[in-house]
Amino acid sequence: MNICICALALAVASSTPSVDVHPERQAMIEEIQNTPGVLWKATPHPRFASEAPGASKALCGVKGDQKMAVSDMVQRGEIVETSVDEQMEIPASFDSAENWPQCAKIIGDIRDQSNCGCCWAFAGAEAASDRMCISTNASTMIPLSAQDVCFNGGGFLSQGCNGGQITSPWSYMKKGGLFGGKGAVSGGQYQGSGPFGKGLCSDFSFPHCHHHGPQGNDPYPAEGQPGCPHQTSPPKYSKCDADAQPPHNDFQADKYSYRGNTVTASGVSGIQQAIMSGGPMEVAFTVYSDFENYASGIYHHVSGEPVGGHAVKVVGWGVENGVSYWKIANSWNPYWGEKGYFRIKFGEGGIDDQAVASDPTAKWSRAGDSLAPSVDVHPERQAMIEEIQNTPGVLWKATPHPRFASEAPGASKALCGVKGDQKMAVSDMVQQGEIVEISVDEQMEIPASFDSAENWPQCAKIIGDIRDQSNCGCCWAFAGAEAASDRVCISTNASTMIPLSAQDVCFNGGGFLSQGCNGGQITSPWSYMKKGGLFGGKGAVSGGQYQGLGPFGKGLCSDFSFPHCHHHGPHGNDPYPAEGQPGCPHQRSPPKYSKCDADAQPPHNDFQADKYSYRGNTVTARGVSGIQQAIMAGGPMEVAFTVYSDFENYASGIYHHVSGEPVGGHAVKVVGWGVENGVSYWKIANSWNPYWGEKGYFRIKFGEGGIDDRAVASDPEAKWSRAGDAIGTLVV
């Protein structure tokens, strides 16, 4: 198969003005539309409409025969061919983002190669980013730079926008290339416009374009038009972007590479097994001129001659009406095709001839991590850490870190925002009839392990949304807003998956004992969402993370207004500033809010109309069995526990108090439980960003610090509604 890389450019939508269609193209489209059994939709579009079929030829850029190139590297021992397990059961459908929900954000990052023929680099950088995330269980979720791979990662046959081979990205990331050292730096989309935002080392430098097919509401210019000129490869790069932030602002230190094999798989079963083992892979296929008209469906060649080839990322497969297909992530922005994806019939255009990726067991590392400067550790903290490390039977890892290393134990006191005795506060509200206590069913069988995101996969995205309370003591509001968001989703079977605003709850939802950054009680968020508070009407508006950086993006009513910080534990590749440092000052509660953010979009741009509230009981559970049953019935709950100063050194494992004095109370969201080496623990979602602890979570031993004294949430039977819905229906 003569494969070359295409940067096709098709774009049309119902809102797109009509254009003259070349008679040969019109004839081709009519032929496709009139051919029995065609599984996909063909439509003319501005990019190619006025040209004869084959207009994408100049954009096809892969050099040489990819099947032969891979085979040659197998013969030289540079790539290892995976074997097929004939006994392995392969499901009829598989989606990498669903199989590894902790990495769904990066797997679903649809990029845009602009008007440049470097899809060979994009497909490799994307698949490598996914595999690095999967192999590290999401502890390293960093998009690798297609800019670096495209313009530094080539050899004699991989030359930037002029095309390349599907083997080149992997060689570059493993051992380096002619124009750059081993590994790829971090980097996302043009001007930080993708889901990972700004601050990475080397974002793609060419603007978004619309490509190769009807583009829906695509706001980008067409290839070759003003704003999207045909691109030539720029000079080689050796510096990070001017707006790169630590630790991603040092080009050499930010190189991510892997030790281990580069692998290839071929054939349907071989590629399926390889994806199931380690994640998405890079493939290439022959593009025919009819593909220029692809809009949706399962593509297969119907009409036209070969134009070239295209490198893409295969993420899974499925079956529709008896036809098996690959699900492919393209690099032509999310407005193209099926939200950035296309489906293609097994075997079509040589799509399953060869797939390339890093081995699932490959070990990824960042060059600068081994060179990280040491920090001065306060002698009392150092003594505490050594005591923990030397104490027999400790179940967790203790490590000094920049946030607290130079301070004595207890430095987190101002961040532990739970005020008063929560056990008594809940009991008082039970006595007043404002909260209902759940009874324990002694006959109910409780599993040894349970995870809310796994039990309700339709709500995994929102359950796994790890937020960041910044340098503000409003953990009480975050835990409540997060657990309520989860319960809304679960109770509506995901018809309402909307993050509720911690901003609104924190700064409007308090009472005499719940005062924004100065702390609060775990009952206050639920009272506010059910019946209102001193400073705001009933319910919480929608709202996500700072500047829309979380998985739900921008456009909600009231995102959190304080910047991300790194917190209370080793931060891995955490790009955020430390608390108390420039970029993350200690926060005070701002004025009360009554308006949505300036960038809020309908229907979330009216503060009073966007209030989500519930009718029904607020419930509480206590004790291990009681909380377990309550979670199984309705989802995550808000709890609080006593933080001891040794918790400031938590890195991973099952936390239990070993050393130090009480610091204060902290509110968190409990999502499940489990058992490890005979020790039962709660799985807790913290609000200190996903770089903290175990990807934003920590595990804590049953009973530790009063963690299972009381849990609060809305009743599973509670009815959630949005104020602006005139007929009381729920908003999707």
C-alpha positions in Angstrom: 0.0 0.0 0.0 1.4 3.4 -1.0 0.6 5.4 2.1 1.1 9.1 2.4 -0.3 11.6 4.9 -3.3 13.6 4.0 -4.3 16.9 5.4 -7.6 17.0 3.5 -9.9 19.9 3.9 -13.6 19.3 3.6 -16.1 21.6 5.3 -19.8 22.0 5.0 -22.8 22.5 7.2 -26.4 23.3 6.9 -25.6 26.9 7.8 -22.9 27.1 5.1 -23.8 29.1 2.0 -24.3 27.1 -1.2 -21.4 26.8 -3.5 -20.9 25.8 -7.1 -20.1 22.1 -7.3 -17.8 20.8 -10.0 -19.8 18.5 -12.3 -17.4 15.5 -11.8 -17.8 15.9 -8.0 -21.6 16.3 -8.3 -21.7 13.1 -10.4 -19.6 11.3 -7.8 -21.8 12.3 -4.9 -24.9 11.3 -6.8 -23.3 8.0 -7.7 -22.6 7.4 -4.0 -26.1 8.5 -2.9 -27.6 6.2 -5.5 -25.4 3.1 -4.9 -27.3 0.5 -2.9 -25.8 -0.5 0.4 -23.7 2.6 1.0 -23.1 3.0 4.7 -22.1 6.7 4.9 -23.3 10.1 4.0 -21.7 12.0 1.1 -22.0 15.8 0.8 -20.3 18.6 -1.2 -18.6 21.3 0.7 -16.8 24.6 0.1 -13.3 23.2 0.4 -13.5 20.9 -2.6 -16.9 21.5 -4.0 -15.7 23.6 -7.0 -12.8 21.2 -7.8 -12.7 17.8 -9.4 -12.4 14.7 -7.2 -8.8 14.2 -6.0 -8.3 17.8 -5.0 -6.8 16.7 -1.7 -3.8 15.1 -3.4 -1.4 18.0 -2.7 -2.1 17.5 1.0 -1.1 13.9 1.2 2.3 13.6 2.7 3.4 10.2 4.1 6.6 9.1 2.6 7.0 5.5 1.4 5.2 2.2 2.0 4.3 2.1 5.7 3.7 -1.6 5.8 7.2 -2.2 4.5 8.7 0.5 6.7 7.3 -1.2 9.8 8.4 -4.7 8.6 11.9 -3.4 8.0 12.1 -2.1 11.6 10.8 -5.4 12.9 13.6 -7.1 11.0 16.2 -4.8 12.5 14.8 -5.4 16.0 13.7 -1.8 16.5 10.0 -2.7 16.7 8.5 -5.9 18.2 5.6 -7.6 16.6 2.8 -8.6 19.0 1.5 -12.1 18.8 -2.2 -12.9 18.6 -3.8 -14.9 21.4 -6.3 -17.1 19.5 -8.0 -18.0 22.8 -8.7 -14.4 23.8 -12.3 -13.3 23.8 -12.7 -10.0 22.0 -15.9 -8.0 22.6 -18.0 -6.8 19.7 -17.4 -3.2 20.7 -14.7 -1.4 22.6 -13.9 2.3 23.3 -10.7 3.3 24.9 -12.2 6.3 26.7 -14.9 4.1 28.2 -12.4 1.4 29.2 -10.0 3.9 30.9 -12.4 6.6 32.1 -9.5 8.1 34.2 -7.9 9.0 30.8 -11.0 9.9 28.9 -10.1 13.6 28.9 -6.8 13.0 27.0 -8.1 10.2 24.8 -10.9 12.5 23.7 -8.7 15.4 22.9 -9.3 16.0 19.2 -6.5 18.1 17.8 -6.1 20.1 14.6 -3.1 19.7 12.3 -4.1 23.0 10.5 -3.1 23.2 6.8 0.0 21.1 7.3 0.7 17.5 6.2 2.0 16.3 9.6 -0.8 13.9 10.6 1.9 11.3 11.0 3.2 13.4 14.0 -0.3 14.2 15.4 -1.4 10.6 15.4 1.8 9.5 17.1 1.8 12.3 19.7 -1.9 11.7 20.5 -1.6 7.9 20.8 1.5 8.3 22.9 -0.2 10.8 25.2 -3.0 8.3 25.7 -0.7 5.3 26.4 1.4 7.3 28.8 -1.8 8.2 30.8 -3.1 4.6 30.7 0.2 3.0 31.7 0.6 5.4 34.7 -3.1 5.0 35.7 -3.6 8.7 34.9 -0.9 10.0 37.2 0.7 11.5 34.1 -2.0 13.0 32.0 -0.1 15.4 29.8 -0.6 16.0 26.0 2.6 15.4 24.2 3.6 18.1 21.6 2.8 17.4 18.0 4.8 20.6 17.3 7.9 19.0 18.7 7.3 15.6 17.0 6.4 17.2 13.7 9.3 19.7 13.4 12.0 18.0 15.4 11.1 14.3 15.3 11.7 13.6 11.6 14.5 11.9 9.7 15.2 11.6 6.1 11.7 10.4 5.4 9.8 12.5 8.0 9.9 16.1 7.2 7.3 18.2 9.0 4.5 19.5 6.9 6.0 17.7 3.9 5.0 14.3 5.4 6.5 11.4 7.3 6.2 7.8 8.4 4.1 6.3 11.2 7.2 4.8 12.8 9.0 8.2 13.2 7.1 9.6 16.3 7.8 6.5 18.3 11.5 6.4 17.4 11.8 10.1 18.3 10.1 9.6 21.7 12.1 6.6 22.5 15.6 7.5 21.4 15.6 10.9 19.6 16.0 12.0 16.0 18.1 14.0 13.7 16.9 17.3 15.0 16.0 16.8 18.6 16.9 14.8 21.8 15.0 11.8 23.1 11.4 12.4 24.0 8.6 14.9 23.2 7.9 17.9 25.3 4.4 18.7 26.6 2.2 20.7 24.2 -1.5 21.1 23.3 -3.5 22.9 20.8 -3.1 26.3 19.0 -2.7 29.0 21.6 -3.8 26.7 24.4 -7.3 26.4 23.0 -7.7 22.7 23.8 -9.0 21.0 27.0 -5.5 21.3 28.6 -5.3 25.0 28.2 -2.2 27.1 28.2 1.1 26.8 30.1 2.5 23.7 28.4 5.9 23.8 26.7 5.2 23.8 23.0 1.6 24.1 21.7 1.0 23.7 18.0 1.8 27.0 16.2 -0.5 26.8 13.2 -4.1 28.1 13.5 -7.2 25.9 13.5 -8.7 25.2 10.0 -11.8 23.4 8.9 -11.1 20.2 7.1 -12.2 17.4 4.9 -16.0 17.2 5.4 -19.1 18.9 6.6 -18.0 20.8 9.7 -21.3 21.5 11.6 -20.8 24.7 13.5 -17.1 24.8 12.8 -16.0 28.5 13.3 -12.6 28.1 11.6 -11.5 29.3 8.2 -11.1 26.9 5.3 -7.6 25.8 4.3 -5.9 28.1 1.9 -8.1 31.0 3.0 -7.1 34.1 5.1 -6.4 32.8 8.6 -5.4 29.4 7.4 -2.7 29.6 4.8 -0.9 26.6 3.4 1.9 25.9 5.9 5.6 25.1 5.4 7.7 23.6 8.2 9.1 26.3 10.5 12.7 26.1 11.9 13.5 23.4 14.4 12.4 24.2 18.0 14.6 24.1 21.1 12.7 26.5 23.4 9.3 26.4 25.1 6.6 28.9 24.3 6.8 32.3 26.0 3.7 31.6 28.0 4.9 28.1 29.2 4.6 27.7 33.0 6.7 25.7 35.4 7.5 22.9 35.3 6.9 22.9 31.5 9.0 26.0 30.7 12.3 24.2 30.2 12.5 22.4 26.8 15.2 19.9 27.7 13.8 19.1 31.2 10.2 18.7 29.8 11.1 15.8 27.5 8.8 12.8 28.0 10.3 9.5 26.7 9.8 5.8 27.4 12.0 2.8 28.1 10.8 -0.5 26.6 9.7 -1.8 23.3 7.9 -0.1 20.4 5.3 -2.6 19.2 3.3 -3.2 16.1 0.2 -5.3 15.5 -1.5 -6.2 12.3 -4.9 -7.6 11.3 -8.2 -7.1 13.0 -7.7 -9.4 16.0 -4.1 -8.4 16.5 -4.9 -4.6 16.6 -7.9 -5.2 18.8 -5.9 -7.2 21.4 -3.1 -4.6 21.3 -5.6 -1.8 22.0 -7.2 -3.7 24.8 -3.8 -4.2 26.3 -2.4 -0.7 26.2 -4.7 1.8 24.5 -5.0 3.7 21.2 -2.5 3.1 18.4 -1.3 4.9 15.3 -2.4 3.5 11.9 -2.5 4.7 8.3 -4.9 4.1 5.4 -5.3 4.9 1.7 -7.6 7.8 1.0 -9.7 7.7 -2.1 -11.2 10.8 -3.6 -14.7 9.9 -2.5 -13.6 10.3 1.1 -13.3 14.0 0.4 -17.1 14.0 0.7 -17.4 12.0 3.9 -19.9 13.5 6.5 -20.9 10.6 8.8 -21.5 6.8 8.9 -19.2 3.9 8.3 -16.9 4.8 5.5 -16.0 2.4 2.7 -14.7 3.1 -0.8 -17.5 3.6 -3.4 -16.1 5.7 -6.2 -12.9 7.5 -7.3 -9.2 6.9 -7.5 -6.6 6.7 -4.7 -5.4 10.1 -3.7 -2.8 9.3 -1.0 -2.8 8.1 2.6 -3.5 9.5 6.1 -2.2 8.7 9.6 -4.8 8.6 12.4 -5.4 7.3 15.9 -7.6 4.2 16.3 -9.4 4.2 19.6 -11.8 1.3 19.3 -14.3 -0.6 17.3 -18.0 -1.5 17.0 -20.7 -3.1 15.0 -23.7 -1.4 13.4 -26.3 -3.3 11.4 -24.0 -6.2 11.2 -21.1 -4.2 9.8 -17.9 -4.1 11.9 -15.9 -0.8 12.0 -13.0 0.9 13.5 -13.6 4.1 15.5 -10.9 6.6 14.5 -9.9 9.9 16.1 -8.9 12.3 13.3 -6.7 15.4 13.7 -9.0 17.8 11.9 -10.7 19.5 14.9 -13.8 18.3 16.7 -16.1 20.1 14.2 -15.2 17.6 11.5 -17.0 14.4 10.8 -18.6 12.7 13.8 -17.4 15.2 16.4 -13.8 14.8 15.2 -14.1 11.0 14.7 -14.9 8.9 11.7 -15.8 5.2 11.4 -14.4 3.0 8.8 -15.1 -0.6 7.8 -12.6 -3.3 8.8 -9.9 -3.7 6.2 -10.9 -0.6 4.2 -7.9 1.2 2.6 -5.4 -1.0 4.5 -6.5 0.5 7.8 -5.6 -2.6 9.7 -2.4 -3.5 7.9 -0.1 -2.1 10.6 -0.6 -0.3 13.9 2.3 1.2 16.0 2.6 2.2 19.6 4.7 2.0 22.7 4.5 -1.3 24.6 1.9 -1.4 27.4 4.7 -2.2 29.9 6.9 0.7 28.6 8.1 3.0 31.4 7.5 6.7 30.8 9.5 9.4 32.5 10.2 13.1 32.2 13.8 14.2 31.8 13.6 17.0 34.4 12.1 14.8 37.2 15.5 13.2 37.8 17.0 16.7 37.9 14.4 18.3 40.2 16.0 20.6 42.7 15.8 19.5 46.3 14.0 21.8 48.8 15.0 22.6 52.3 13.0 20.5 54.7 12.1 21.9 58.1 13.9 19.8 60.8 10.7 19.0 62.6 9.0 17.9 59.3 12.0 15.8 58.4 12.0 14.1 61.7 8.2 13.4 61.3 8.7 11.9 57.9 11.6 9.7 59.1 9.4 8.6 62.0 6.6 7.6 59.6 9.0 5.8 57.3 10.6 3.9 60.1 7.3 2.9 61.9 6.4 -0.7 61.2 3.1 -1.4 59.5 2.6 2.1 58.0 0.3 1.7 54.9 1.1 5.0 53.1 4.0 6.8 51.6 5.2 10.0 53.3 7.3 12.6 51.3 8.3 16.2 51.8 7.2 18.6 49.1 7.5 22.2 48.2 4.3 23.4 49.7 5.0 22.4 53.3 8.6 21.2 53.2 10.2 24.3 54.7 7.5 24.8 57.3 6.9 23.0 60.6 4.1 20.4 60.8 0.7 22.0 61.0 1.2 24.4 58.2 -2.2 23.4 56.6 -4.2 24.7 59.5 -5.7 27.7 57.6 -6.9 25.4 54.8 -8.9 23.0 57.0 -12.2 24.8 56.8 -14.7 22.7 58.7 -16.1 24.7 61.6 -17.5 23.2 64.8 -18.5 19.7 65.7 -20.0 18.2 62.5 -21.3 15.1 64.3 -23.3 17.4 66.7 -24.3 19.8 64.0 -25.9 16.9 62.0 -27.5 15.4 65.0 -29.1 18.8 65.9 -30.6 19.0 62.4 -31.9 15.5 62.7 -33.6 16.5 66.0 -35.1 19.6 64.3 -36.4 17.4 61.4 -34.3 19.1 58.8 -32.3 16.0 58.1 -33.5 12.4 58.0 -31.3 9.7 59.4 -31.1 6.5 57.2 -31.6 3.2 59.0 -29.2 0.4 58.3 -30.4 -2.8 56.7 -28.6 -5.5 58.6 -29.6 -8.1 56.0 -28.1 -6.2 53.1 -25.1 -7.8 51.4 -22.3 -5.2 51.0 -19.5 -5.9 48.5 -15.9 -5.7 49.6 -15.2 -3.0 47.1 -17.4 -0.3 45.4 -16.6 2.6 43.2 -19.4 5.1 42.2 -17.8 5.9 38.8 -17.8 2.2 37.9 -21.3 1.5 39.3 -22.8 4.5 37.4 -20.5 4.7 34.3 -23.0 7.1 32.6 -22.0 9.6 35.3 -18.3 8.7 35.5 -17.3 12.0 33.9 -18.8 14.1 36.6 -18.0 11.8 39.5 -14.4 11.9 38.4 -14.3 15.7 38.1 -11.5 16.5 40.6 -11.8 20.2 41.4 -9.4 22.7 43.2 -10.4 24.9 46.1 -7.3 27.0 45.6 -5.9 28.6 48.7 -9.3 29.0 50.2 -10.9 27.1 53.2 -14.2 26.3 51.5 -13.7 22.5 51.4 -17.2 22.3 52.9 -18.7 23.9 49.8 -16.7 22.0 47.3 -17.5 18.6 48.8 -21.2 19.4 48.9 -21.3 20.9 45.4 -19.4 17.9 44.0 -21.5 15.2 45.7 -24.7 17.0 44.8 -23.6 17.2 41.1 -23.0 13.4 41.2 -26.4 12.7 42.8 -28.2 14.9 40.3 -26.6 12.9 37.5 -27.3 9.5 39.1 -30.9 10.3 40.1 -31.7 11.4 36.5 -29.8 8.6 34.9 -27.3 11.2 33.4 -30.0 13.2 31.7 -28.8 16.1 33.8 -25.0 16.0 34.0 -24.2 19.6 35.2 -21.4 20.5 37.7 -23.0 22.7 40.4 -21.1 25.8 41.3 -18.8 25.6 44.4 -18.4 29.4 43.8 -22.1 29.9 44.5 -22.3 27.5 47.4 -19.1 28.8 49.0 -19.8 32.5 48.8 -23.7 32.6 48.8 -24.6 29.4 50.6 -23.3 30.1 54.1 -24.9 31.0 57.4 -23.6 32.1 60.7 -21.2 29.2 60.8 -20.4 28.8 57.1 -18.5 31.8 55.8 -16.7 31.2 52.5 -13.0 30.8 52.7 -13.2 31.2 56.5 -14.8 27.8 56.7 -18.2 26.2 57.1 -20.2 23.1 58.0 -21.1 20.0 55.9 -24.8 20.6 56.4 -24.7 24.1 54.8 -24.4 23.2 51.1 -27.5 20.9 51.3 -29.6 23.5 53.2 -28.7 26.1 50.6 -29.5 23.8 47.6 -32.8 22.7 49.2 -34.2 25.9 50.6 -31.7 28.8 50.2 -29.4 30.7 52.6 -28.7 34.1 54.2 -27.1 35.4 51.0 -28.8 33.6 48.1 -32.0 32.0 46.9 -32.8 28.3 46.8 -30.4 26.2 44.8 -27.0 26.3 43.3 -26.2 27.6 39.8 -24.0 25.6 37.3 -20.3 26.2 37.5 -17.0 24.3 36.9 -13.4 24.9 37.5 -11.3 28.1 37.3 -11.6 29.7 33.8 -13.4 26.6 32.5 -10.3 24.4 32.7 -12.1 21.3 33.9 -13.8 18.6 31.9 -17.0 20.6 31.4 -15.2 23.6 29.9 -16.5 27.1 29.7 -20.0 28.5 29.3 -21.5 27.6 32.7 -22.9 30.2 35.0 -20.4 30.6 37.8 -17.0 28.9 37.6 -14.7 29.1 40.6 -12.8 32.4 40.6 -9.6 31.5 42.3 -6.6 30.0 40.5 -5.4 26.4 40.7 -2.7 25.7 43.3 -0.7 22.8 44.3 -1.5 21.3 47.7 -0.6 19.2 50.6 1.4 16.4 49.1 3.9 15.5 46.3 2.6 17.0 43.2 4.2 14.9 40.4 3.9 16.9 37.2 1.6 19.5 38.9 2.1 22.7 36.8 0.4 25.0 39.4 2.1 27.5 41.8 2.4 26.7 45.5 -0.1 28.1 48.0 1.0 31.5 49.2 3.3 32.0 46.2 2.8 34.4 43.3 -0.2 33.1 41.3 -1.8 31.5 44.3 -2.2 34.0 47.2 -4.1 33.3 50.3 -7.8 34.0 49.4 -10.5 35.9 51.2 -14.1 35.5 50.4 -15.2 37.9 47.6 -18.5 39.8 47.6 -21.7 37.8 47.3 -22.6 36.8 43.7 -25.8 37.4 41.9 -24.7 37.4 38.3 -23.3 34.7 36.0 -19.8 35.0 34.5 -19.4 37.2 31.5 -18.7 34.2 29.2 -21.7 32.1 30.4 -23.7 30.7 27.6 -27.5 30.0 27.3 -29.2 28.4 29.1 -26.7 29.0 31.9 -26.4 32.8 31.6 -29.3 33.8 33.9 -28.3 33.5 37.6 -31.8 33.2 39.0 -33.0 30.9 36.2 -30.0 28.6 36.5 -30.6 27.6 40.1 -30.7 23.8 40.6 -32.5 22.7 43.8 -34.2 19.6 45.1 -37.5 18.6 46.7 -37.3 15.8 49.2 -35.2 14.9 52.2 -31.7 15.7 53.1 -30.3 12.5 54.5 -27.5 11.4 56.8 -25.8 8.1 57.4 -23.2 7.0 59.9 -20.9 4.2 60.5 -19.3 2.0 57.9 -22.3 -0.1 56.9 -24.7 2.9 57.0 -22.5 5.0 54.7 -21.8 2.1 52.4 -25.6 1.4 52.0 -26.3 5.1 51.5 -23.7 5.4 48.7 -24.9 2.3 47.0 -28.4 3.7 47.1 -27.7 7.2 45.7 -24.1 7.9 45.1 -21.2 9.9 46.6 -21.7 11.8 49.9 -20.1 14.6 51.8 -18.1 13.7 54.9 -15.5 15.4 57.2 -12.5 14.1 59.1 -9.9 15.4 61.4 -6.6 16.2 59.7 -3.4 15.5 61.6 -0.2 17.2 60.6 1.3 14.0 59.2 -1.4 14.0 56.5 0.4 17.0 55.0 3.1 14.5 53.8 0.6 12.1 52.2 1.7 10.8 48.8 -0.1 7.5 48.2 -1.4 4.4 50.0 -4.0 4.0 52.8 -3.7 6.9 55.1 -3.9 6.5 58.9 -2.6 8.7 61.6 1.0 7.9 62.6 2.5 11.1 64.0 1.6 14.7 64.8 -1.2 16.8 66.3 -4.7 17.6 65.0 -4.7 20.5 62.6 -8.4 20.9 61.8 -11.4 19.5 60.0 -11.6 18.9 56.3 -14.7 18.1 54.1 -14.4 15.7 51.2 -16.5 13.5 48.9 -16.5 9.8 49.6 -17.0 7.9 46.3 -16.5 4.3 47.4 -14.4 1.8 49.3 -12.1 -1.2 48.9 -9.7 -3.6 50.6 -6.0 -3.9 50.1 -3.9 -6.5 51.9 -6.7 -7.1 54.3 -7.1 -3.4 55.2 -10.5 -1.8 54.4 -10.5 1.8 53.2 -12.6 4.6 51.9 -11.9 6.1 48.5 -12.1 9.9 48.8 -12.2 12.6 46.1 -10.3 15.6 47.4 -10.6 19.1 46.1 -6.9 19.8 45.7 -6.6 19.3 41.9 -5.9 16.0 40.1 -2.1 16.3 40.5 -2.4 15.8 44.3 -2.2 12.4 45.9 -3.5 9.5 43.9 -4.6 11.5 40.9 -6.7 13.8 43.1 -7.9 11.0 45.4 -6.7 9.5 48.6 -7.5 6.4 50.5 -8.1 6.4 54.2 -8.6 3.6 56.7 -12.2 3.0 58.0 -12.8 5.0 61.1 -9.7 7.2 60.7 -10.1 10.7 62.0 -13.9 10.3 62.3 -14.2 9.9 58.6 -17.3 7.7 58.9 -19.0 9.5 61.8 -21.5 11.3 59.6 -22.2 11.6 55.9 -24.7 14.0 54.3 -26.4 14.2 50.9 -29.7 14.6 49.1 -32.1 11.6 49.3 -31.8 9.2 46.3 -35.5 9.9 45.8 -35.1 13.7 45.8 -36.4 15.5 42.7 -34.0 18.0 41.2 -35.2 20.8 39.0 -33.9 24.1 37.5 -35.6 27.3 38.3 -35.8 28.5 34.7 -37.6 25.4 33.5 -41.2 26.7 33.3 -42.7 23.2 33.3 -40.4 21.8 35.9 -38.5 19.5 33.7 -34.8 18.8 34.2 -32.3 20.5 32.0 -29.8 18.4 30.1 
